[in-house]
Amino acid sequence: MKINSVDHGNEFDFGRTSEDYVKYRDIYPSDMYEKLIAYGIGKAGQKILDLGSGPAVLPLNLSPTGALITATDISENQISYGKKAVSEKGIENIGFKVCSAEETGFDDNSFDVVTAVQCFHYFDTEKAVREIRRVLRPNGIFCMIFMDWLPFEDKVIGEMEELVLRYNPSWNGCGFSEYHYSFPDWAKNNFAIDTIHSYDTFLEFTKESWLGRVKTCRGIGASLPEKEIQAFENEYRDLLGKYDEPLHLKHQIHIEIYRSTKNKNR
């Protein structure tokens, strides 16, 4: 995948990280899922479409609600690992499809909820919003979630970003600070605000799990040659040696929930 606004247009592929992604990226805290359920996302029989699902992290965690969830991703490898995880756990209410967010192929008015976790910025916004609105039922919910680490408030994260940038100077998935919401242009005439919620949290990692999480980021595992990934891993493992375990690293979670304003008769 290449996007002009991402890493100066350099190519990246999260499918290359799938094995580590399954091991190290199921890191969203339980209270985030509790909030989603409280906000009406995850009910028995509710039809949910998860865009950019990777190996189905969100669907796997919401599956106990009894919702009927379809995990989609443009990467066949990510979907393959998601199917494997679902099969191993014996889960029956998650389906899969390899497709883009901009062209899912589902019928009009097919879903009660559409979710996009940590991926909306990779979509062609105009086309994806049109598709989300099309597949949602009238008054359906679109939920966008992202979780950012905070390098200016956490020394471990700040040092990590400096090292990633040494290996990949084009990486621009860094330098995040506290997020301040404003109503986005793409939502105008398409959606009304339902819920906007941001909160800070400290996630616990072992050194190995944090290293694994960092390796799956776009700036390392999704873009660098294997030799450079290994060199980064060796150097960062040495750098982490000065810290005690477990690591408690500051992140911000931001949840945006919108209601479709689509008229039933259109």
C-alpha positions as CSV (number, residue, x, y, z in Angstrom):
1,M,0.0,0.0,0.0
2,K,1.2,3.5,-0.8
3,I,-0.5,6.7,0.5
4,N,1.1,10.1,-0.3
5,S,0.4,11.5,3.1
6,V,1.8,8.5,5.0
7,D,5.6,8.1,5.3
8,H,6.2,10.3,2.3
9,G,4.5,7.8,0.1
10,N,6.7,4.9,1.0
11,E,5.2,1.4,0.6
12,F,4.0,-0.5,3.7
13,D,2.1,-3.8,4.2
14,F,0.7,-4.8,7.6
15,G,0.3,-8.3,6.2
16,R,4.0,-8.7,6.7
17,T,3.5,-8.3,10.5
18,S,0.5,-10.7,10.9
19,E,2.2,-13.3,13.0
20,D,3.5,-10.8,15.5
21,Y,0.3,-8.7,15.2
22,V,-1.7,-11.6,16.6
23,K,0.8,-12.0,19.5
24,Y,1.4,-8.4,20.4
25,R,-1.4,-6.1,19.1
26,D,-4.4,-7.3,21.2
27,I,-3.6,-4.5,23.7
28,Y,-6.8,-2.5,24.0
29,P,-7.8,-2.5,27.6
30,S,-11.0,-4.2,28.8
31,D,-12.5,-0.9,29.9
32,M,-12.5,0.2,26.3
33,Y,-14.7,-2.7,25.3
34,E,-16.9,-2.0,28.3
35,K,-17.4,1.6,27.1
36,L,-18.3,0.4,23.6
37,I,-20.9,-2.0,25.0
38,A,-22.3,0.8,27.2
39,Y,-22.5,3.0,24.1
40,G,-24.6,0.4,22.3
41,I,-21.9,-1.4,20.3
42,G,-22.1,-5.1,20.8
43,K,-25.6,-6.5,21.4
44,A,-26.9,-10.0,20.8
45,G,-27.9,-10.2,17.1
46,Q,-26.5,-6.8,16.2
47,K,-24.8,-6.9,12.8
48,I,-21.4,-5.2,12.9
49,L,-19.0,-4.6,10.1
50,D,-15.4,-4.1,11.2
51,L,-13.3,-2.3,8.6
52,G,-9.5,-2.7,8.5
53,S,-9.9,-5.5,11.0
54,G,-6.4,-7.0,10.7
55,P,-6.5,-10.4,12.4
56,A,-9.9,-9.6,13.9
57,V,-8.8,-8.0,17.2
58,L,-12.0,-6.1,17.8
59,P,-14.3,-8.8,16.7
60,L,-12.7,-11.4,18.9
61,N,-13.1,-9.2,21.9
62,L,-16.7,-8.2,21.1
63,S,-17.8,-11.7,20.2
64,P,-19.0,-12.7,23.7
65,T,-21.8,-10.1,23.3
66,G,-23.5,-12.3,20.7
67,A,-23.2,-9.7,18.0
68,L,-22.8,-11.0,14.4
69,I,-19.5,-9.5,13.3
70,T,-17.9,-9.4,9.9
71,A,-14.2,-8.7,9.9
72,T,-12.8,-7.2,6.7
73,D,-9.3,-6.2,5.7
74,I,-7.5,-5.5,2.4
75,S,-4.7,-7.9,3.5
76,E,-5.4,-11.6,2.8
77,N,-2.7,-12.5,5.3
78,Q,-4.3,-10.5,8.1
79,I,-7.6,-12.1,7.4
80,S,-6.0,-15.6,7.3
81,Y,-4.6,-15.1,10.8
82,G,-7.9,-13.8,12.0
83,K,-9.7,-16.9,10.7
84,K,-7.2,-19.1,12.4
85,A,-7.7,-17.4,15.8
86,V,-11.5,-17.7,15.5
87,S,-11.2,-21.3,14.5
88,E,-8.9,-22.1,17.4
89,K,-11.3,-20.5,19.9
90,G,-14.4,-22.1,18.4
91,I,-16.1,-18.8,17.8
92,E,-19.1,-19.0,15.5
93,N,-20.4,-15.4,15.3
94,I,-17.5,-13.9,13.3
95,G,-17.3,-13.9,9.5
96,F,-14.6,-12.7,7.2
97,K,-14.1,-11.0,3.9
98,V,-11.0,-9.6,2.1
99,C,-12.0,-6.2,0.7
100,S,-11.3,-2.6,1.0
101,A,-13.1,-0.1,3.1
102,E,-14.0,1.8,0.0
103,E,-15.7,-1.1,-1.8
104,T,-16.9,-3.8,0.5
105,G,-19.4,-5.5,-1.8
106,F,-22.1,-5.8,0.8
107,D,-25.7,-4.9,0.2
108,D,-27.2,-1.5,1.1
109,N,-28.5,-1.2,4.6
110,S,-26.8,-4.5,5.7
111,F,-25.3,-3.4,9.1
112,D,-26.4,-1.8,12.4
113,V,-22.8,-0.8,13.2
114,V,-19.6,-0.1,11.3
115,T,-16.4,0.1,13.2
116,A,-12.9,1.2,12.2
117,V,-10.1,0.8,14.8
118,Q,-6.7,2.5,14.2
119,C,-7.2,2.5,10.5
120,F,-9.5,5.3,9.3
121,H,-6.6,7.5,8.3
122,Y,-5.5,4.8,5.7
123,F,-8.8,5.0,3.8
124,D,-9.8,7.2,0.9
125,T,-12.0,9.3,3.2
126,E,-14.7,10.4,0.7
127,K,-15.1,6.9,-0.8
128,A,-15.0,5.1,2.6
129,V,-17.6,7.4,4.1
130,R,-19.9,7.0,1.1
131,E,-19.5,3.2,1.5
132,I,-20.1,3.2,5.3
133,R,-23.2,5.3,4.9
134,R,-24.4,3.0,2.1
135,V,-24.1,-0.3,4.1
136,L,-25.4,1.2,7.3
137,R,-29.1,1.0,8.1
138,P,-30.9,4.2,8.8
139,N,-29.9,5.6,12.2
140,G,-27.0,3.1,12.1
141,I,-23.8,3.7,14.1
142,F,-20.3,4.4,12.8
143,C,-17.7,4.1,15.4
144,M,-14.1,5.2,14.9
145,I,-11.4,4.4,17.5
146,F,-7.8,5.1,17.7
147,M,-5.2,4.7,20.5
148,D,-2.0,6.8,20.5
149,W,1.1,6.4,22.6
150,L,2.3,9.7,24.1
151,P,6.0,10.2,23.5
152,F,6.2,13.7,25.1
153,E,4.8,12.4,28.3
154,D,6.6,9.0,28.5
155,K,10.4,8.6,28.3
156,V,10.3,5.0,27.1
157,I,8.0,5.9,24.2
158,G,10.1,9.0,23.3
159,E,13.3,7.0,23.1
160,M,11.5,4.3,21.0
161,E,10.4,6.9,18.5
162,E,13.9,8.3,18.2
163,L,15.3,4.8,17.4
164,V,12.5,4.0,14.9
165,L,13.3,7.3,13.1
166,R,16.9,6.4,12.8
167,Y,16.0,3.2,11.0
168,N,13.1,4.8,9.0
169,P,13.4,8.6,8.8
170,S,10.3,8.8,6.5
171,W,8.0,7.3,9.3
172,N,5.4,9.9,10.3
173,G,3.5,7.7,12.8
174,C,5.1,9.5,15.6
175,G,5.0,12.7,17.7
176,F,1.5,12.3,19.0
177,S,0.2,14.6,21.7
178,E,-3.2,14.9,23.5
179,Y,-6.0,14.9,20.9
180,H,-8.5,17.7,20.7
181,Y,-11.7,17.0,18.9
182,S,-13.4,19.0,16.2
183,F,-16.4,17.9,14.1
184,P,-14.8,16.5,10.8
185,D,-15.8,17.7,7.4
186,W,-16.5,14.1,6.2
187,A,-19.3,13.8,8.7
188,K,-21.2,16.9,7.6
189,N,-24.5,16.0,5.8
190,N,-23.7,12.3,6.5
191,F,-23.6,11.8,10.3
192,A,-24.7,13.3,13.5
193,I,-22.6,13.1,16.7
194,D,-23.6,10.5,19.2
195,T,-20.7,10.2,21.6
196,I,-17.2,11.6,21.7
197,H,-14.9,10.2,24.5
198,S,-11.2,10.5,25.1
199,Y,-9.3,9.1,28.1
200,D,-5.7,8.4,29.2
201,T,-4.6,5.0,30.2
202,F,-1.4,3.2,31.2
203,L,-0.9,-0.1,29.4
204,E,1.3,-2.8,31.0
205,F,3.9,-4.6,28.9
206,T,6.8,-6.9,29.4
207,K,9.9,-5.7,27.6
208,E,9.3,-8.5,25.1
209,S,5.7,-7.7,24.5
210,W,6.5,-4.0,24.1
211,L,9.3,-4.8,21.6
212,G,6.8,-7.0,19.7
213,R,4.2,-4.3,19.6
214,V,6.8,-1.8,18.3
215,K,8.0,-4.2,15.6
216,T,4.5,-4.4,14.2
217,C,4.3,-0.7,13.7
218,R,4.2,0.8,10.2
219,G,7.7,2.2,10.6
220,I,9.4,-1.1,11.3
221,G,7.7,-4.5,10.5
222,A,5.4,-3.2,7.8
223,S,8.0,-1.5,5.8
224,L,11.7,-2.3,6.5
225,P,13.7,-5.2,5.0
226,E,14.1,-8.2,7.3
227,K,17.8,-7.5,8.0
228,E,17.0,-4.0,9.2
229,I,14.1,-5.3,11.3
230,Q,16.4,-7.7,13.0
231,A,19.0,-4.9,13.6
232,F,16.4,-2.7,15.1
233,E,15.2,-5.5,17.4
234,N,18.7,-6.2,18.7
235,E,19.4,-2.5,19.3
236,Y,16.1,-1.8,21.0
237,R,16.3,-4.9,23.2
238,D,19.6,-3.5,24.5
239,L,18.1,-0.1,25.0
240,L,15.2,-1.6,27.1
241,G,17.8,-3.2,29.4
242,K,17.9,-0.2,31.6
243,Y,14.2,-0.3,32.5
244,D,12.5,-2.5,35.1
245,E,9.5,-4.7,34.2
246,P,6.7,-4.4,33.8
247,L,6.5,-1.3,31.7
248,H,3.5,1.0,32.3
249,L,3.3,3.2,29.2
250,K,0.9,6.1,28.7
251,H,-1.6,6.1,25.9
252,Q,-4.7,8.0,24.9
253,I,-7.8,6.2,23.6
254,H,-10.3,8.2,21.5
255,I,-13.7,7.0,20.6
256,E,-16.0,8.8,18.1
257,I,-19.5,7.5,17.6
258,Y,-21.7,8.9,14.8
259,R,-25.3,8.2,13.8
260,S,-26.2,8.0,10.2
261,T,-28.6,10.7,9.0
262,K,-29.6,8.6,6.0
263,N,-33.3,8.8,5.3
264,K,-35.2,5.5,5.1
265,N,-36.8,6.5,1.9
266,R,-33.7,7.4,0.0
